Amino acid sequence: MRRRRALFIAHEADVAPGYIGEAAAARGFTVERFDIWTADPPDPAAFDLIVPLGSAESAYDDRIAWLAGELDLVRGAVAAGIPVFGICFGAQVVARALGGDVRPAKRPEVGWLTVDTAAEDVVAPGPWLEWHFDALTPPTGAVTLAWSASGVQAYQHGRAMGVQFHPEVSPEILADWIAGSRERLAALDVDADALLIETRERAPRARRAAAVLFDRVLTRLDLADRPDQSRR
């Protein structure tokens, strides 16, 4: 019997699987990170779960060299019945790949915020760490699970799900993001140092919340409590 494989797609060096990667490993997945700017995307059918992570880029910007390949990977995964769980930029890529829309957000969100949820048994109100400057419209046929004043926060389309917030982010990941974003955060009146302190204080709860969310995502995507076995 083989171990299930989870492919985490990273878009920059400071993007990491974080708490969601930990949860995947604890549930018996082999966690494999793919730096998408380094090579052509792999065959999604070789994996049991695809997790596109966040990015400083915008999912509507077709000038990004690797974006077309990632959109094709997501479409290929969905066509092959491979579950996909997109996080922030990843959720936007999944939405766009399936016919939805991505655009600059009228209200960017950075910080620990609660969301309105229509499915608290899947996506709890939080607070969740938000760090996004774009917004998404889910594809036709998707179910919106959570939202905020900025827009959709979670949705499901068949065996694909996306969340706009960042359940994976640890204090170490956030520190890297802040180091390269202080001017942008200041323009939004975000106290970067206070945000990092709060994130450190919330770390134990955030790790637990990420694990709970991941378990619920597995259930929604029909991956929970399945034996390690090949579909092929």
C-alpha positions as CSV (number, residue, x, y, z in Angstrom):
1,M,0.0,0.0,0.0
2,R,1.3,3.4,-0.9
3,R,1.1,6.6,1.2
4,R,-1.1,9.2,-0.2
5,R,0.7,12.2,-1.9
6,A,-0.2,15.9,-1.4
7,L,1.3,18.4,-3.8
8,F,1.8,21.8,-2.3
9,I,2.4,24.4,-5.0
10,A,4.6,27.3,-3.8
11,H,4.9,30.5,-5.9
12,E,7.7,32.2,-4.0
13,A,10.5,31.1,-1.7
14,D,8.7,32.5,1.4
15,V,5.5,30.5,0.7
16,A,5.4,27.2,2.6
17,P,2.8,24.5,3.5
18,G,3.0,25.5,7.2
19,Y,0.3,24.3,9.5
20,I,-1.7,22.7,6.7
21,G,1.4,20.8,5.6
22,E,1.8,19.6,9.2
23,A,-1.9,18.5,9.3
24,A,-1.5,16.6,6.0
25,A,1.6,14.8,7.2
26,A,-0.2,13.9,10.4
27,R,-3.1,12.4,8.4
28,G,-0.7,10.1,6.5
29,F,0.1,12.2,3.4
30,T,3.5,12.5,1.9
31,V,3.9,16.3,1.7
32,E,5.7,17.4,-1.5
33,R,6.4,21.0,-2.2
34,F,6.7,22.1,-5.8
35,D,8.3,25.5,-6.6
36,I,6.3,26.4,-9.7
37,W,8.8,28.9,-11.1
38,T,11.5,26.3,-11.4
39,A,10.0,23.7,-13.7
40,D,7.0,22.6,-15.7
41,P,4.1,21.4,-13.5
42,P,3.9,17.7,-12.8
43,D,1.0,15.4,-13.8
44,P,-1.7,16.0,-11.2
45,A,-2.9,12.4,-11.6
46,A,0.2,11.3,-9.7
47,F,-1.2,12.9,-6.5
48,D,-4.1,12.4,-4.2
49,L,-4.5,16.1,-3.3
50,I,-3.3,19.4,-4.9
51,V,-2.9,22.4,-2.6
52,P,-2.0,25.7,-4.5
53,L,-0.7,28.1,-1.8
54,G,-0.5,31.9,-1.6
55,S,1.5,34.4,-3.7
56,A,2.4,38.1,-3.9
57,E,1.2,37.9,-7.5
58,S,-2.3,38.4,-8.8
59,A,-4.2,35.5,-10.3
60,Y,-5.6,37.7,-13.1
61,D,-2.2,38.8,-14.4
62,D,-1.5,36.7,-17.5
63,R,2.1,38.2,-17.7
64,I,3.1,35.7,-15.0
65,A,5.3,33.2,-16.8
66,W,4.0,30.1,-14.8
67,L,0.4,31.0,-14.4
68,A,-1.0,29.4,-17.5
69,G,0.7,26.1,-16.5
70,E,-0.8,26.2,-13.1
71,L,-4.3,26.9,-14.5
72,D,-3.8,23.9,-16.8
73,L,-2.7,21.8,-13.8
74,V,-5.8,22.7,-11.8
75,R,-8.1,22.0,-14.8
76,G,-6.3,18.7,-15.3
77,A,-6.7,17.7,-11.7
78,V,-10.4,18.5,-11.6
79,A,-10.9,16.6,-14.9
80,A,-9.2,13.6,-13.4
81,G,-11.2,13.8,-10.2
82,I,-8.2,14.8,-8.1
83,P,-9.2,16.9,-5.1
84,V,-7.9,20.5,-5.0
85,F,-7.7,22.8,-2.0
86,G,-6.6,26.3,-2.9
87,I,-5.4,28.8,-0.3
88,C,-5.7,32.6,-0.9
89,F,-4.0,33.1,-4.3
90,G,-4.4,29.3,-4.7
91,A,-8.2,29.7,-4.2
92,Q,-8.2,32.5,-6.8
93,V,-6.3,30.3,-9.3
94,V,-8.8,27.5,-8.7
95,A,-11.7,29.8,-9.2
96,R,-10.3,31.2,-12.4
97,A,-9.4,27.8,-13.8
98,L,-13.0,26.7,-13.4
99,G,-14.5,29.8,-15.0
100,G,-14.7,32.2,-12.1
101,D,-13.2,35.7,-11.8
102,V,-10.4,37.4,-9.9
103,R,-10.0,41.2,-9.5
104,P,-8.4,43.8,-7.2
105,A,-10.2,43.9,-3.9
106,K,-12.2,47.0,-3.0
107,R,-11.3,46.2,0.6
108,P,-7.9,44.5,1.0
109,E,-7.8,42.5,4.3
110,V,-4.7,42.0,6.4
111,G,-4.9,40.8,10.0
112,W,-6.8,38.4,12.2
113,L,-10.5,38.7,11.2
114,T,-13.7,36.7,11.6
115,V,-15.8,35.6,8.6
116,D,-19.5,35.0,8.1
117,T,-20.1,31.3,7.5
118,A,-23.0,29.4,6.0
119,A,-21.3,26.1,6.9
120,E,-19.7,26.4,10.4
121,D,-19.2,22.6,10.4
122,V,-16.7,23.2,7.6
123,V,-15.4,26.8,8.0
124,A,-15.5,28.2,11.5
125,P,-15.9,31.9,11.9
126,G,-12.3,32.2,13.0
127,P,-10.6,34.5,13.5
128,W,-8.4,33.6,10.6
129,L,-5.3,35.3,9.3
130,E,-6.1,37.4,6.3
131,W,-3.5,38.7,3.9
132,H,-5.0,39.5,0.5
133,F,-5.3,42.4,-1.9
134,D,-7.5,40.7,-4.6
135,A,-10.9,39.1,-4.5
136,L,-12.5,36.2,-6.3
137,T,-15.9,35.3,-7.8
138,P,-16.4,31.5,-7.6
139,P,-17.2,29.6,-10.8
140,T,-20.8,28.9,-11.8
141,G,-22.2,26.0,-9.8
142,A,-19.9,26.6,-6.8
143,V,-21.3,26.8,-3.2
144,T,-20.2,29.8,-1.2
145,L,-19.3,28.6,2.3
146,A,-18.0,31.8,3.9
147,W,-17.7,35.5,3.2
148,S,-16.6,38.9,4.6
149,A,-17.1,42.5,3.7
150,S,-14.3,42.0,1.2
151,G,-15.9,39.2,-0.6
152,V,-16.0,35.4,-0.8
153,Q,-13.9,33.7,1.9
154,A,-14.5,30.0,1.1
155,Y,-16.3,28.0,-1.6
156,Q,-16.6,24.5,-3.0
157,H,-17.0,23.3,-6.5
158,G,-17.3,19.5,-6.6
159,R,-14.0,18.1,-5.4
160,A,-12.3,21.6,-5.4
161,M,-12.4,24.0,-2.5
162,G,-10.8,27.3,-1.8
163,V,-10.3,29.6,1.2
164,Q,-9.3,33.2,0.9
165,F,-7.7,33.4,4.3
166,H,-4.4,31.7,5.4
167,P,-4.8,28.8,7.8
168,E,-1.3,27.6,7.0
169,V,0.7,30.6,8.2
170,S,3.0,30.3,11.2
171,P,4.8,33.3,12.9
172,E,7.9,32.3,11.0
173,I,6.1,32.5,7.6
174,L,4.5,35.8,8.5
175,A,7.8,37.3,9.6
176,D,9.2,36.6,6.1
177,W,6.1,38.2,4.5
178,I,6.3,41.3,6.7
179,A,10.0,41.8,6.0
180,G,9.2,42.4,2.3
181,S,5.9,44.3,2.7
182,R,6.3,46.9,5.4
183,E,5.6,49.9,3.1
184,R,2.5,48.3,1.7
185,L,1.2,47.4,5.1
186,A,1.9,50.9,6.4
187,A,-0.2,52.3,3.5
188,L,-3.1,50.2,4.8
189,D,-2.5,51.4,8.4
190,V,-1.5,47.9,9.4
191,D,0.9,47.8,12.4
192,A,3.2,45.0,11.2
193,D,5.0,44.5,14.5
194,A,1.7,44.2,16.4
195,L,0.4,41.8,13.8
196,L,3.4,39.6,14.3
197,I,3.1,39.7,18.1
198,E,-0.6,38.7,17.8
199,T,0.3,35.9,15.4
200,R,2.8,34.5,17.9
201,E,0.3,34.7,20.7
202,R,-2.3,32.9,18.6
203,A,0.0,30.3,17.2
204,P,-1.1,27.3,19.3
205,R,-4.8,28.0,18.5
206,A,-4.0,28.7,14.9
207,R,-2.3,25.3,14.5
208,R,-5.2,23.5,16.0
209,A,-7.7,25.5,13.8
210,A,-5.7,24.6,10.7
211,A,-5.8,20.9,11.6
212,V,-9.5,21.0,12.2
213,L,-10.1,22.8,8.9
214,F,-8.0,20.3,7.1
215,D,-9.9,17.4,8.5
216,R,-13.1,19.0,7.4
217,V,-11.8,19.7,3.9
218,L,-10.8,16.1,3.6
219,T,-14.3,15.1,4.5
220,R,-15.8,17.5,2.0
221,L,-13.5,16.3,-0.8
222,D,-14.1,12.6,0.0
223,L,-10.6,12.0,1.2
224,A,-11.2,11.3,4.9
225,D,-10.4,8.0,6.5
226,R,-9.5,6.3,3.2
227,P,-6.9,3.6,3.2
228,D,-3.6,4.2,1.5
229,Q,-4.2,2.7,-1.9
230,S,-3.6,3.5,-5.5
231,R,-6.5,4.5,-7.7
232,R,-4.7,3.1,-10.7
